[in-house]
Amino acid sequence: VSERHDNEPKYTPAEVQSSRRYFAEFGGAMLGYVILLPSAILLIRRLPEWRLGLALLPVVPLALALMAVLRFLRRMDEFNRQLQLEAVGFAFGGGVLATMTYGLLESLAGLPRISWTWVPVVFMSLYGLGTAVARWRYR
Amino acid sequence: LKVLRAERDWSQADLAERLGVSRQTINALESGKYDPSLPLAFKISRLFAQPIESIFHPDD
């Protein structure tokens, strides 16, 4: 059986199109975030009475990023969805374990309090690791 | 699957495109690491004009 596919393109045109769409949607949302976050910080300094609403401003592009991720997942084929399930499962379980562990160390063992914004960093890192592990398992 | 594909001189990417899946998916199917869903198995069977049980075997 020939192995000439080794020199073939790695992705089908449909996959390339789907990825491009995802990066455009996700990238657009991230661009919105990097614009809105400093804007919110500056505005809160001038209008402290509006800080509750202003602090939530950067959440809007983050919600758009979530929609981009979900749309990308729905465009995937069944095998890639299974891969993603394993990666997300690993990230979710590992993230719960990591944050609970530190939560206990913080409240029971007196370790320093750290910001909640580290939680997504933990989950995203584990998701990256989980994707690599899942791809390696089905390589 | 690999043999059927080679008979037609299709690459993994060619087959992937015809089935509307990714090349990775074809690779996982051919290495026996992934079992297709029933709809995908029917699609493969239709594409190669062969019954499902002549392409996939329970012990694969």
N, CA and C atoms of all chains as a GROMACS GRO file, in nm:
protein
  597
    1VAL      N    1   0.084  -0.120   0.000
    1VAL     CA    2   0.000   0.000   0.000
    1VAL      C    3   0.088   0.125   0.000
    2SER      N    4   0.059   0.215  -0.092
    2SER     CA    5   0.145   0.333  -0.106
    2SER      C    6   0.129   0.428   0.013
    3GLU      N    7   0.234   0.498   0.042
    3GLU     CA    8   0.232   0.594   0.152
    3GLU      C    9   0.250   0.735   0.098
    4ARG      N   10   0.207   0.755  -0.027
    4ARG     CA   11   0.235   0.883  -0.090
    4ARG      C   12   0.162   0.999  -0.021
    5HIS      N   13   0.063   0.962   0.063
    5HIS     CA   14  -0.011   1.068   0.132
    5HIS      C   15   0.077   1.147   0.230
    6ASP      N   16   0.197   1.094   0.256
    6ASP     CA   17   0.288   1.164   0.347
    6ASP      C   18   0.322   1.304   0.296
    7ASN      N   19   0.318   1.319   0.164
    7ASN     CA   20   0.351   1.450   0.108
    7ASN      C   21   0.227   1.532   0.076
    8GLU      N   22   0.111   1.477   0.113
    8GLU     CA   23  -0.015   1.546   0.084
    8GLU      C   24  -0.037   1.661   0.181
    9PRO      N   25  -0.125   1.756   0.143
    9PRO     CA   26  -0.156   1.861   0.240
    9PRO      C   27  -0.216   1.800   0.367
   10LYS      N   28  -0.181   1.860   0.479
   10LYS     CA   29  -0.222   1.806   0.608
   10LYS      C   30  -0.372   1.828   0.634
   11TYR      N   31  -0.426   1.934   0.578
   11TYR     CA   32  -0.566   1.968   0.605
   11TYR      C   33  -0.646   1.978   0.477
   12THR      N   34  -0.772   1.936   0.483
   12THR     CA   35  -0.860   1.948   0.366
   12THR      C   36  -0.905   2.094   0.353
   13PRO      N   37  -0.946   2.134   0.231
   13PRO     CA   38  -0.990   2.274   0.213
   13PRO      C   39  -1.100   2.314   0.312
   14ALA      N   40  -1.193   2.221   0.342
   14ALA     CA   41  -1.301   2.252   0.435
   14ALA      C   42  -1.247   2.283   0.575
   15GLU      N   43  -1.143   2.206   0.614
   15GLU     CA   44  -1.083   2.228   0.746
   15GLU      C   45  -1.011   2.363   0.751
   16VAL      N   46  -0.941   2.394   0.642
   16VAL     CA   47  -0.868   2.522   0.635
   16VAL      C   48  -0.967   2.637   0.647
   17GLN      N   49  -1.079   2.624   0.575
   17GLN     CA   50  -1.182   2.728   0.577
   17GLN      C   51  -1.240   2.743   0.718
   18SER      N   52  -1.268   2.629   0.780
   18SER     CA   53  -1.324   2.630   0.916
   18SER      C   54  -1.228   2.693   1.016
   19SER      N   55  -1.098   2.660   1.003
   19SER     CA   56  -0.997   2.716   1.093
   19SER      C   57  -0.983   2.865   1.073
   20ARG      N   58  -0.983   2.907   0.945
   20ARG     CA   59  -0.971   3.050   0.916
   20ARG      C   60  -1.085   3.128   0.979
   21ARG      N   61  -1.205   3.069   0.966
   21ARG     CA   62  -1.324   3.134   1.022
   21ARG      C   63  -1.310   3.145   1.174
   22TYR      N   64  -1.262   3.037   1.234
   22TYR     CA   65  -1.244   3.037   1.379
   22TYR      C   66  -1.143   3.142   1.422
   23PHE      N   67  -1.028   3.146   1.354
   23PHE     CA   68  -0.926   3.243   1.394
   23PHE      C   69  -0.974   3.385   1.372
   24ALA      N   70  -1.053   3.408   1.267
   24ALA     CA   71  -1.108   3.542   1.245
   24ALA      C   72  -1.204   3.579   1.358
   25GLU      N   73  -1.295   3.487   1.391
   25GLU     CA   74  -1.393   3.516   1.496
   25GLU      C   75  -1.327   3.529   1.633
   26PHE      N   76  -1.239   3.433   1.665
   26PHE     CA   77  -1.173   3.433   1.795
   26PHE      C   78  -1.075   3.550   1.806
   27GLY      N   79  -1.000   3.572   1.699
   27GLY     CA   80  -0.904   3.683   1.697
   27GLY      C   81  -0.975   3.818   1.710
   28GLY      N   82  -1.089   3.830   1.642
   28GLY     CA   83  -1.168   3.953   1.651
   28GLY      C   84  -1.213   3.978   1.794
   29ALA      N   85  -1.259   3.871   1.860
   29ALA     CA   86  -1.303   3.883   1.999
   29ALA      C   87  -1.186   3.923   2.089
   30MET      N   88  -1.068   3.862   2.065
   30MET     CA   89  -0.951   3.894   2.148
   30MET      C   90  -0.905   4.039   2.126
   31LEU      N   91  -0.917   4.083   2.001
   31LEU     CA   92  -0.882   4.222   1.969
   31LEU      C   93  -0.975   4.315   2.048
   32GLY      N   94  -1.104   4.280   2.050
   32GLY     CA   95  -1.202   4.357   2.126
   32GLY      C   96  -1.164   4.360   2.274
   33TYR      N   97  -1.116   4.248   2.324
   33TYR     CA   98  -1.078   4.238   2.465
   33TYR      C   99  -0.959   4.329   2.497
   34VAL      N  100  -0.854   4.322   2.413
   34VAL     CA  101  -0.736   4.404   2.442
   34VAL      C  102  -0.764   4.553   2.426
   35ILE      N  103  -0.870   4.588   2.352
   35ILE     CA  104  -0.908   4.729   2.341
   35ILE      C  105  -0.995   4.769   2.461
   36LEU      N  106  -1.091   4.681   2.495
   36LEU     CA  107  -1.187   4.715   2.600
   36LEU      C  108  -1.128   4.709   2.741
   37LEU      N  109  -1.030   4.622   2.764
   37LEU     CA  110  -0.974   4.611   2.900
   37LEU      C  111  -0.906   4.741   2.944
   38PRO      N  112  -0.808   4.794   2.866
   38PRO     CA  113  -0.749   4.922   2.909
   38PRO      C  114  -0.850   5.036   2.909
   39SER      N  115  -0.947   5.031   2.814
   39SER     CA  116  -1.050   5.135   2.810
   39SER      C  117  -1.130   5.133   2.940
   40ALA      N  118  -1.167   5.014   2.985
   40ALA     CA  119  -1.244   5.001   3.109
   40ALA      C  120  -1.164   5.053   3.228
   41ILE      N  121  -1.032   5.022   3.231
   41ILE     CA  122  -0.947   5.068   3.342
   41ILE      C  123  -0.942   5.221   3.345
   42LEU      N  124  -0.922   5.281   3.226
   42LEU     CA  125  -0.915   5.427   3.218
   42LEU      C  126  -1.047   5.492   3.256
   43LEU      N  127  -1.156   5.434   3.208
   43LEU     CA  128  -1.288   5.491   3.234
   43LEU      C  129  -1.326   5.482   3.382
   44ILE      N  130  -1.286   5.372   3.447
   44ILE     CA  131  -1.319   5.355   3.588
   44ILE      C  132  -1.251   5.464   3.672
   45ARG      N  133  -1.128   5.503   3.629
   45ARG     CA  134  -1.057   5.610   3.701
   45ARG      C  135  -1.132   5.742   3.695
   46ARG      N  136  -1.195   5.768   3.578
   46ARG     CA  137  -1.267   5.893   3.560
   46ARG      C  138  -1.409   5.886   3.615
   47LEU      N  139  -1.470   5.770   3.600
   47LEU     CA  140  -1.610   5.754   3.641
   47LEU      C  141  -1.624   5.640   3.742
   48PRO      N  142  -1.568   5.655   3.860
   48PRO     CA  143  -1.571   5.544   3.957
   48PRO      C  144  -1.712   5.498   3.994
   49GLU      N  145  -1.810   5.587   3.981
   49GLU     CA  146  -1.948   5.548   4.017
   49GLU      C  147  -2.006   5.446   3.918
   50TRP      N  148  -1.945   5.433   3.799
   50TRP     CA  149  -1.991   5.338   3.696
   50TRP      C  150  -1.907   5.210   3.695
   51ARG      N  151  -1.825   5.191   3.798
   51ARG     CA  152  -1.725   5.084   3.790
   51ARG      C  153  -1.782   4.943   3.776
   52LEU      N  154  -1.902   4.921   3.831
   52LEU     CA  155  -1.961   4.787   3.820
   52LEU      C  156  -1.986   4.749   3.673
   53GLY      N  157  -2.052   4.838   3.602
   53GLY     CA  158  -2.080   4.813   3.460
   53GLY      C  159  -1.953   4.814   3.377
   54LEU      N  160  -1.863   4.909   3.407
   54LEU     CA  161  -1.741   4.922   3.328
   54LEU      C  162  -1.648   4.802   3.344
   55ALA      N  163  -1.645   4.746   3.464
   55ALA     CA  164  -1.560   4.628   3.488
   55ALA      C  165  -1.610   4.508   3.409
   56LEU      N  166  -1.741   4.510   3.374
   56LEU     CA  167  -1.797   4.398   3.299
   56LEU      C  168  -1.780   4.413   3.147
   57LEU      N  169  -1.736   4.531   3.105
   57LEU     CA  170  -1.721   4.559   2.961
   57LEU      C  171  -1.633   4.455   2.890
   58PRO      N  172  -1.515   4.420   2.944
   58PRO     CA  173  -1.430   4.320   2.875
   58PRO      C  174  -1.491   4.180   2.868
   59VAL      N  175  -1.598   4.157   2.946
   59VAL     CA  176  -1.662   4.025   2.944
   59VAL      C  177  -1.734   4.002   2.810
   60VAL      N  178  -1.781   4.113   2.749
   60VAL     CA  179  -1.855   4.100   2.623
   60VAL      C  180  -1.771   4.031   2.515
   61PRO      N  181  -1.647   4.080   2.486
   61PRO     CA  182  -1.568   4.007   2.385
   61PRO      C  183  -1.530   3.865   2.429
   62LEU      N  184  -1.518   3.843   2.559
   62LEU     CA  185  -1.488   3.708   2.606
   62LEU      C  186  -1.604   3.613   2.575
   63ALA      N  187  -1.728   3.664   2.589
   63ALA     CA  188  -1.845   3.582   2.556
   63ALA      C  189  -1.848   3.553   2.406
   64LEU      N  190  -1.805   3.652   2.325
   64LEU     CA  191  -1.799   3.632   2.180
   64LEU      C  192  -1.694   3.526   2.146
   65ALA      N  193  -1.583   3.526   2.222
   65ALA     CA  194  -1.478   3.426   2.201
   65ALA      C  195  -1.532   3.287   2.232
   66LEU      N  196  -1.612   3.277   2.339
   66LEU     CA  197  -1.674   3.149   2.374
   66LEU      C  198  -1.764   3.100   2.260
   67MET      N  199  -1.842   3.192   2.202
   67MET     CA  200  -1.928   3.154   2.090
   67MET      C  201  -1.846   3.105   1.972
   68ALA      N  202  -1.732   3.170   1.946
   68ALA     CA  203  -1.644   3.128   1.836
   68ALA      C  204  -1.595   2.985   1.859
   69VAL      N  205  -1.558   2.954   1.985
   69VAL     CA  206  -1.509   2.820   2.019
   69VAL      C  207  -1.619   2.716   1.996
   70LEU      N  208  -1.741   2.747   2.045
   70LEU     CA  209  -1.852   2.652   2.031
   70LEU      C  210  -1.889   2.629   1.884
   71ARG      N  211  -1.885   2.738   1.805
   71ARG     CA  212  -1.915   2.725   1.662
   71ARG      C  213  -1.810   2.639   1.593
   72PHE      N  214  -1.683   2.656   1.633
   72PHE     CA  215  -1.573   2.579   1.576
   72PHE      C  216  -1.591   2.430   1.609
   73LEU      N  217  -1.628   2.402   1.734
   73LEU     CA  218  -1.651   2.264   1.778
   73LEU      C  219  -1.762   2.198   1.695
   74ARG      N  220  -1.870   2.274   1.668
   74ARG     CA  221  -1.983   2.218   1.593
   74ARG      C  222  -1.950   2.191   1.448
   75ARG      N  223  -1.847   2.261   1.397
   75ARG     CA  224  -1.806   2.237   1.257
   75ARG      C  225  -1.713   2.117   1.245
   76MET      N  226  -1.660   2.069   1.357
   76MET     CA  227  -1.564   1.959   1.352
   76MET      C  228  -1.631   1.827   1.318
   77ASP      N  229  -1.550   1.732   1.264
   77ASP     CA  230  -1.606   1.599   1.239
   77ASP      C  231  -1.605   1.519   1.369
   78GLU      N  232  -1.669   1.401   1.364
   78GLU     CA  233  -1.692   1.322   1.486
   78GLU      C  234  -1.564   1.283   1.558
   79PHE      N  235  -1.459   1.251   1.482
   79PHE     CA  236  -1.334   1.209   1.546
   79PHE      C  237  -1.268   1.326   1.619
   80ASN      N  238  -1.267   1.442   1.555
   80ASN     CA  239  -1.206   1.559   1.619
   80ASN      C  240  -1.286   1.603   1.742
   81ARG      N  241  -1.419   1.581   1.736
   81ARG     CA  242  -1.500   1.612   1.855
   81ARG      C  243  -1.463   1.519   1.970
   82GLN      N  244  -1.435   1.393   1.937
   82GLN     CA  245  -1.394   1.298   2.042
   82GLN      C  246  -1.260   1.341   2.103
   83LEU      N  247  -1.169   1.384   2.015
   83LEU     CA  248  -1.039   1.435   2.062
   83LEU      C  249  -1.060   1.552   2.157
   84GLN      N  250  -1.148   1.643   2.114
   84GLN     CA  251  -1.174   1.763   2.195
   84GLN      C  252  -1.239   1.727   2.328
   85LEU      N  253  -1.326   1.625   2.327
   85LEU     CA  254  -1.390   1.583   2.451
   85LEU      C  255  -1.283   1.535   2.550
   86GLU      N  256  -1.186   1.459   2.501
   86GLU     CA  257  -1.080   1.410   2.588
   86GLU      C  258  -0.995   1.527   2.641
   87ALA      N  259  -0.964   1.622   2.552
   87ALA     CA  260  -0.882   1.737   2.593
   87ALA      C  261  -0.956   1.824   2.695
   88VAL      N  262  -1.085   1.850   2.666
   88VAL     CA  263  -1.165   1.934   2.756
   88VAL      C  264  -1.189   1.862   2.888
   89GLY      N  265  -1.213   1.732   2.883
   89GLY     CA  266  -1.232   1.653   3.005
   89GLY      C  267  -1.108   1.656   3.093
   90PHE      N  268  -0.992   1.645   3.029
   90PHE     CA  269  -0.866   1.651   3.101
   90PHE      C  270  -0.848   1.789   3.165
   91ALA      N  271  -0.877   1.893   3.086
   91ALA     CA  272  -0.860   2.030   3.136
   91ALA      C  273  -0.959   2.059   3.250
   92PHE      N  274  -1.083   2.014   3.233
   92PHE     CA  275  -1.184   2.041   3.334
   92PHE      C  276  -1.149   1.969   3.465
   93GLY      N  277  -1.123   1.839   3.456
   93GLY     CA  278  -1.089   1.761   3.575
   93GLY      C  279  -0.961   1.810   3.641
   94GLY      N  280  -0.859   1.832   3.558
   94GLY     CA  281  -0.730   1.880   3.609
   94GLY      C  282  -0.743   2.019   3.668
   95GLY      N  283  -0.825   2.104   3.605
   95GLY     CA  284  -0.845   2.240   3.653
   95GLY      C  285  -0.915   2.243   3.788
   96VAL      N  286  -1.016   2.159   3.802
   96VAL     CA  287  -1.088   2.148   3.930
   96VAL      C  288  -0.989   2.100   4.038
   97LEU      N  289  -0.911   2.000   4.004
   97LEU     CA  290  -0.814   1.945   4.099
   97LEU      C  291  -0.712   2.053   4.141
   98ALA      N  292  -0.659   2.125   4.042
   98ALA     CA  293  -0.556   2.227   4.070
   98ALA      C  294  -0.613   2.341   4.155
   99THR      N  295  -0.732   2.391   4.116
   99THR     CA  296  -0.786   2.506   4.188
   99THR      C  297  -0.834   2.466   4.328
  100MET      N  298  -0.890   2.347   4.340
  100MET     CA  299  -0.933   2.298   4.473
  100MET      C  300  -0.811   2.279   4.564
  101THR      N  301  -0.705   2.224   4.506
  101THR     CA  302  -0.582   2.201   4.584
  101THR      C  303  -0.530   2.333   4.638
  102TYR      N  304  -0.520   2.432   4.547
  102TYR     CA  305  -0.468   2.561   4.595
  102TYR      C  306  -0.565   2.627   4.692
  103GLY      N  307  -0.695   2.611   4.666
  103GLY     CA  308  -0.797   2.667   4.756
  103GLY      C  309  -0.781   2.613   4.898
  104LEU      N  310  -0.754   2.486   4.909
  104LEU     CA  311  -0.734   2.425   5.041
  104LEU      C  312  -0.605   2.474   5.105
  105LEU      N  313  -0.498   2.483   5.022
  105LEU     CA  314  -0.370   2.532   5.074
  105LEU      C  315  -0.384   2.676   5.123
  106GLU      N  316  -0.467   2.753   5.050
  106GLU     CA  317  -0.487   2.893   5.083
  106GLU      C  318  -0.565   2.907   5.214
  107SER      N  319  -0.677   2.834   5.223
  107SER     CA  320  -0.763   2.853   5.339
  107SER      C  321  -0.718   2.773   5.462
  108LEU      N  322  -0.656   2.659   5.442
  108LEU     CA  323  -0.617   2.577   5.556
  108LEU      C  324  -0.471   2.592   5.595
  109ALA      N  325  -0.384   2.609   5.493
  109ALA     CA  326  -0.240   2.612   5.522
  109ALA      C  327  -0.183   2.753   5.517
  110GLY      N  328  -0.270   2.853   5.491
  110GLY     CA  329  -0.226   2.992   5.497
  110GLY      C  330  -0.137   3.040   5.383
  111LEU      N  331  -0.144   2.970   5.267
  111LEU     CA  332  -0.066   3.018   5.153
  111LEU      C  333  -0.125   3.150   5.101
  112PRO      N  334  -0.044   3.233   5.031
  112PRO     CA  335  -0.094   3.365   4.989
  112PRO      C  336  -0.216   3.356   4.897
  113ARG      N  337  -0.307   3.452   4.912
  113ARG     CA  338  -0.425   3.460   4.826
  113ARG      C  339  -0.382   3.503   4.688
  114ILE      N  340  -0.430   3.433   4.585
  114ILE     CA  341  -0.398   3.477   4.449
  114ILE      C  342  -0.528   3.513   4.377
  115SER      N  343  -0.512   3.596   4.270
  115SER     CA  344  -0.629   3.648   4.198
  115SER      C  345  -0.706   3.537   4.126
  116TRP      N  346  -0.838   3.556   4.119
  116TRP     CA  347  -0.926   3.464   4.046
  116TRP      C  348  -0.892   3.456   3.898
  117THR      N  349  -0.830   3.563   3.845
  117THR     CA  350  -0.803   3.564   3.702
  117THR      C  351  -0.697   3.459   3.664
  118TRP      N  352  -0.634   3.397   3.765
  118TRP     CA  353  -0.539   3.288   3.735
  118TRP      C  354  -0.613   3.160   3.699
  119VAL      N  355  -0.738   3.150   3.740
  119VAL     CA  356  -0.814   3.026   3.714
  119VAL      C  357  -0.823   2.995   3.564
  120PRO      N  358  -0.865   3.094   3.478
  120PRO     CA  359  -0.868   3.061   3.335
  120PRO      C  360  -0.730   3.025   3.279
  121VAL      N  361  -0.625   3.086   3.335
  121VAL     CA  362  -0.489   3.055   3.287
  121VAL      C  363  -0.460   2.906   3.312
  122VAL      N  364  -0.498   2.858   3.431
  122VAL     CA  365  -0.479   2.716   3.466
  122VAL      C  366  -0.557   2.626   3.370
  123PHE      N  367  -0.687   2.662   3.350
  123PHE     CA  368  -0.771   2.578   3.263
  123PHE      C  369  -0.720   2.578   3.118
  124MET      N  370  -0.680   2.695   3.069
  124MET     CA  371  -0.634   2.703   2.930
  124MET      C  372  -0.504   2.625   2.911
  125SER      N  373  -0.414   2.633   3.010
  125SER     CA  374  -0.288   2.560   2.999
  125SER      C  375  -0.314   2.410   2.997
  126LEU      N  376  -0.404   2.364   3.085
  126LEU     CA  377  -0.436   2.222   3.090
  126LEU      C  378  -0.507   2.177   2.963
  127TYR      N  379  -0.586   2.267   2.903
  127TYR     CA  380  -0.653   2.235   2.777
  127TYR      C  381  -0.550   2.214   2.666
  128GLY      N  382  -0.450   2.302   2.665
  128GLY     CA  383  -0.342   2.288   2.566
  128GLY      C  384  -0.269   2.155   2.583
  129LEU      N  385  -0.238   2.124   2.707
  129LEU     CA  386  -0.170   1.998   2.738
  129LEU      C  387  -0.259   1.879   2.701
  130GLY      N  388  -0.388   1.888   2.736
  130GLY     CA  389  -0.484   1.781   2.707
  130GLY      C  390  -0.497   1.757   2.557
  131THR      N  391  -0.496   1.864   2.476
  131THR     CA  392  -0.504   1.850   2.331
  131THR      C  393  -0.382   1.776   2.278
  132ALA      N  394  -0.265   1.813   2.330
  132ALA     CA  395  -0.140   1.749   2.286
  132ALA      C  396  -0.143   1.600   2.321
  133VAL      N  397  -0.188   1.567   2.442
  133VAL     CA  398  -0.194   1.427   2.486
  133VAL      C  399  -0.292   1.348   2.399
  134ALA      N  400  -0.412   1.405   2.373
  134ALA     CA  401  -0.514   1.336   2.293
  134ALA      C  402  -0.463   1.312   2.151
  135ARG      N  403  -0.400   1.413   2.092
  135ARG     CA  404  -0.346   1.398   1.955
  135ARG      C  405  -0.238   1.291   1.952
  136TRP      N  406  -0.157   1.288   2.057
  136TRP     CA  407  -0.048   1.190   2.064
  136TRP      C  408  -0.106   1.048   2.076
  137ARG      N  409  -0.214   1.034   2.154
  137ARG     CA  410  -0.277   0.903   2.171
  137ARG      C  411  -0.334   0.849   2.040
  138TYR      N  412  -0.386   0.937   1.954
  138TYR     CA  413  -0.447   0.893   1.828
  138TYR      C  414  -0.356   0.920   1.709
  139ARG      N  415  -0.228   0.941   1.732
  139ARG     CA  416  -0.137   0.981   1.624
  139ARG      C  417  -0.127   0.872   1.515
  140LEU      N  418  -0.973  -0.046   0.462
  140LEU     CA  419  -0.996   0.092   0.415
  140LEU      C  420  -0.873   0.143   0.339
  141LYS      N  421  -0.757   0.113   0.396
  141LYS     CA  422  -0.632   0.156   0.334
  141LYS      C  423  -0.617   0.094   0.195
  142VAL      N  424  -0.654  -0.034   0.184
  142VAL     CA  425  -0.643  -0.106   0.057
  142VAL      C  426  -0.741  -0.048  -0.044
  143LEU      N  427  -0.866  -0.027  -0.001
  143LEU     CA  428  -0.968   0.030  -0.090
  143LEU      C  429  -0.926   0.166  -0.142
  144ARG      N  430  -0.866   0.242  -0.052
  144ARG     CA  431  -0.820   0.377  -0.088
  144ARG      C  432  -0.706   0.368  -0.189
  145ALA      N  433  -0.612   0.275  -0.162
  145ALA     CA  434  -0.497   0.260  -0.251
  145ALA      C  435  -0.539   0.211  -0.389
  146GLU      N  436  -0.642   0.123  -0.394
  146GLU     CA  437  -0.692   0.073  -0.522
  146GLU      C  438  -0.738   0.188  -0.612
  147ARG      N  439  -0.792   0.291  -0.549
  147ARG     CA  440  -0.839   0.406  -0.626
  147ARG      C  441  -0.732   0.514  -0.639
  148ASP      N  442  -0.616   0.486  -0.580
  148ASP     CA  443  -0.504   0.579  -0.582
  148ASP      C  444  -0.541   0.715  -0.521
  149TRP      N  445  -0.618   0.707  -0.412
  149TRP     CA  446  -0.653   0.829  -0.340
  149TRP      C  447  -0.558   0.845  -0.223
  150SER      N  448  -0.525   0.966  -0.191
  150SER     CA  449  -0.446   0.993  -0.070
  150SER      C  450  -0.544   1.000   0.048
  151GLN      N  451  -0.491   1.003   0.167
  151GLN     CA  452  -0.577   1.020   0.285
  151GLN      C  453  -0.654   1.151   0.274
  152ALA      N  454  -0.586   1.252   0.222
  152ALA     CA  455  -0.652   1.384   0.207
  152ALA      C  456  -0.766   1.376   0.106
  153ASP      N  457  -0.746   1.300  -0.004
  153ASP     CA  458  -0.851   1.284  -0.105
  153ASP      C  459  -0.974   1.219  -0.042
  154LEU      N  460  -0.949   1.109   0.029
  154LEU     CA  461  -1.060   1.035   0.091
  154LEU      C  462  -1.131   1.123   0.196
  155ALA      N  463  -1.050   1.194   0.274
  155ALA     CA  464  -1.106   1.282   0.377
  155ALA      C  465  -1.201   1.383   0.313
  156GLU      N  466  -1.158   1.440   0.202
  156GLU     CA  467  -1.239   1.542   0.136
  156GLU      C  468  -1.370   1.483   0.084
  157ARG      N  469  -1.361   1.363   0.025
  157ARG     CA  470  -1.481   1.297  -0.027
  157ARG      C  471  -1.580   1.264   0.083
  158LEU      N  472  -1.528   1.235   0.203
  158LEU     CA  473  -1.616   1.197   0.314
  158LEU      C  474  -1.655   1.316   0.402
  159GLY      N  475  -1.594   1.429   0.375
  159GLY     CA  476  -1.622   1.548   0.456
  159GLY      C  477  -1.569   1.537   0.597
  160VAL      N  478  -1.454   1.468   0.612
  160VAL     CA  479  -1.390   1.459   0.743
  160VAL      C  480  -1.246   1.509   0.730
  161SER      N  481  -1.170   1.505   0.839
  161SER     CA  482  -1.031   1.552   0.834
  161SER      C  483  -0.938   1.436   0.798
  162ARG      N  484  -0.818   1.468   0.758
  162ARG     CA  485  -0.718   1.366   0.724
  162ARG      C  486  -0.680   1.286   0.846
  163GLN      N  487  -0.676   1.355   0.960
  163GLN     CA  488  -0.649   1.288   1.088
  163GLN      C  489  -0.749   1.176   1.114
  164THR      N  490  -0.875   1.204   1.079
  164THR     CA  491  -0.983   1.107   1.102
  164THR      C  492  -0.958   0.981   1.019
  165ILE      N  493  -0.919   1.000   0.891
  165ILE     CA  494  -0.889   0.886   0.804
  165ILE      C  495  -0.773   0.806   0.864
  166ASN      N  496  -0.673   0.878   0.910
  166ASN     CA  497  -0.556   0.814   0.969
  166ASN      C  498  -0.594   0.730   1.092
  167ALA      N  499  -0.681   0.786   1.177
  167ALA     CA  500  -0.724   0.714   1.298
  167ALA      C  501  -0.810   0.594   1.262
  168LEU      N  502  -0.892   0.607   1.154
  168LEU     CA  503  -0.976   0.495   1.109
  168LEU      C  504  -0.887   0.382   1.056
  169GLU      N  505  -0.787   0.420   0.973
  169GLU     CA  506  -0.701   0.321   0.911
  169GLU      C  507  -0.612   0.250   1.012
  170SER      N  508  -0.572   0.320   1.116
  170SER     CA  509  -0.486   0.257   1.216
  170SER      C  510  -0.569   0.181   1.320
  171GLY      N  511  -0.703   0.186   1.303
  171GLY     CA  512  -0.790   0.112   1.394
  171GLY      C  513  -0.804   0.176   1.531
  172LYS      N  514  -0.761   0.301   1.543
  172LYS     CA  515  -0.769   0.369   1.673
  172LYS      C  516  -0.904   0.436   1.694
  173TYR      N  517  -0.978   0.450   1.586
  173TYR     CA  518  -1.110   0.513   1.596
  173TYR      C  519  -1.212   0.434   1.516
  174ASP      N  520  -1.328   0.406   1.576
  174ASP     CA  521  -1.437   0.338   1.506
  174ASP      C  522  -1.535   0.444   1.457
  175PRO      N  523  -1.573   0.438   1.328
  175PRO     CA  524  -1.662   0.542   1.276
  175PRO      C  525  -1.803   0.529   1.334
  176SER      N  526  -1.875   0.639   1.333
  176SER     CA  527  -2.018   0.636   1.369
  176SER      C  528  -2.090   0.561   1.257
  177LEU      N  529  -2.213   0.520   1.282
  177LEU     CA  530  -2.290   0.450   1.180
  177LEU      C  531  -2.309   0.537   1.054
  178PRO      N  532  -2.346   0.666   1.068
  178PRO     CA  533  -2.360   0.748   0.947
  178PRO      C  534  -2.230   0.756   0.865
  179LEU      N  535  -2.115   0.767   0.933
  179LEU     CA  536  -1.988   0.775   0.859
  179LEU      C  537  -1.956   0.641   0.793
  180ALA      N  538  -1.984   0.531   0.864
  180ALA     CA  539  -1.960   0.398   0.808
  180ALA      C  540  -2.045   0.377   0.683
  181PHE      N  541  -2.170   0.424   0.686
  181PHE     CA  542  -2.258   0.413   0.568
  181PHE      C  543  -2.205   0.497   0.452
  182LYS      N  544  -2.152   0.614   0.484
  182LYS     CA  545  -2.096   0.702   0.383
  182LYS      C  546  -1.977   0.634   0.314
  183ILE      N  547  -1.893   0.570   0.396
  183ILE     CA  548  -1.775   0.500   0.343
  183ILE      C  549  -1.819   0.382   0.255
  184SER      N  550  -1.919   0.309   0.304
  184SER     CA  551  -1.970   0.195   0.230
  184SER      C  552  -2.029   0.237   0.096
  185ARG      N  553  -2.101   0.350   0.096
  185ARG     CA  554  -2.160   0.402  -0.027
  185ARG      C  555  -2.051   0.448  -0.125
  186LEU      N  556  -1.950   0.515  -0.070
  186LEU     CA  557  -1.841   0.568  -0.154
  186LEU      C  558  -1.766   0.455  -0.225
  187PHE      N  559  -1.740   0.346  -0.153
  187PHE     CA  560  -1.665   0.234  -0.213
  187PHE      C  561  -1.758   0.129  -0.273
  188ALA      N  562  -1.890   0.152  -0.267
  188ALA     CA  563  -1.991   0.060  -0.319
  188ALA      C  564  -1.971  -0.082  -0.267
  189GLN      N  565  -1.949  -0.090  -0.137
  189GLN     CA  566  -1.931  -0.220  -0.073
  189GLN      C  567  -2.008  -0.221   0.059
  190PRO      N  568  -2.060  -0.339   0.098
  190PRO     CA  569  -2.132  -0.343   0.225
  190PRO      C  570  -2.040  -0.311   0.344
  191ILE      N  571  -2.098  -0.252   0.447
  191ILE     CA  572  -2.021  -0.213   0.566
  191ILE      C  573  -1.938  -0.328   0.620
  192GLU      N  574  -2.000  -0.448   0.626
  192GLU     CA  575  -1.929  -0.561   0.689
  192GLU      C  576  -1.812  -0.612   0.606
  193SER      N  577  -1.801  -0.569   0.482
  193SER     CA  578  -1.682  -0.611   0.406
  193SER      C  579  -1.568  -0.510   0.426
  194ILE      N  580  -1.600  -0.394   0.484
  194ILE     CA  581  -1.496  -0.294   0.511
  194ILE      C  582  -1.454  -0.297   0.657
  195PHE      N  583  -1.555  -0.304   0.747
  195PHE     CA  584  -1.526  -0.305   0.891
  195PHE      C  585  -1.563  -0.442   0.951
  196HIS      N  586  -1.477  -0.487   1.039
  196HIS     CA  587  -1.499  -0.616   1.105
  196HIS      C  588  -1.507  -0.596   1.256
  197PRO      N  589  -1.591  -0.676   1.322
  197PRO     CA  590  -1.613  -0.656   1.467
  197PRO      C  591  -1.484  -0.662   1.549
  198ASP      N  592  -1.384  -0.739   1.504
  198ASP     CA  593  -1.263  -0.756   1.584
  198ASP      C  594  -1.156  -0.653   1.549
  199ASP      N  595  -1.188  -0.557   1.461
  199ASP     CA  596  -1.088  -0.458   1.420
  199ASP      C  597  -1.042  -0.371   1.537
   0.00000   0.00000   0.00000
